[in-house]
């Protein structure tokens, strides 16, 4: 139960008009939903790594090298690397303590080869320095952006709209007790701020109507669970639109999917963290080393593409929140030539049709491969 607690929004990507709501008070009681048992942090989570064959191929690892997995998650990519390449040293970074517990299990299985690192992208370089790992010494980097399957599969984490659980969405778990949860955002911010978040981070066309539905619903009962939020969002859509949205496999997509994405990105400050991660990788990699980046939605992919092309990333707020018309102009502008990266493969790599059928969660994945100059 959290009450009368002062919260500070930690996201660095806010509209100027939202500056006045950075600090606010929350009086929302959190519901401890009795969800059905989920896989715990004991290694029983079923994790299917996305584009595993392509990742192994393009990383082009050699025996004895040092590889940095910047998003360890369920450990699928990391374990495949350890199984495939002899005497590899794996640096396993994740901001989620549950993932680091899994990395600890892998460390026991491969003694001397796995080094778990608990932290965010913004904390990576000091953490590597503390481990005596010098700049420009890492041989390869894998960055698999976004939310892990392990987080999505645990109802109590509040990421998945298909599983009823507390509306949390913090990737760090309880590492930062004062970090706002998704419920704090939904129940406290005004309609304009909520609509801005949904429009910017979810690219949701009905952002204003959904924000209005949230504000109206919370007047009678605080929105504290994932299913509750999903119902509120669904109520903002006409009946005919409920099944109009389709995913890349042409299957019906829930109308609240973009809302959940937007809240998750905002709560975890994902786009600023992603930018910090790319900068950290740029510093850590030796010249000639490769980096493979996997993204799952257009915001991530545009940011990565722009960064790797050497674009101006000094104003991320403008990048995130610009209008669609301006965004098109932004992307069609003259391409800069990066001083740090060259593309190994110009065209983005996407999952094969069979993989999308076997692992639908990876259907929107895009893989980019670059080499450090």
Order of alpha helices (4+ residues) and beta strands (2+ residues): beta-beta-alpha-beta-alpha-beta-alpha-beta-alpha-beta-alpha-alpha-alpha-alpha-alpha-alpha-alpha-beta-alpha-alpha-alpha-beta-beta-alpha-beta
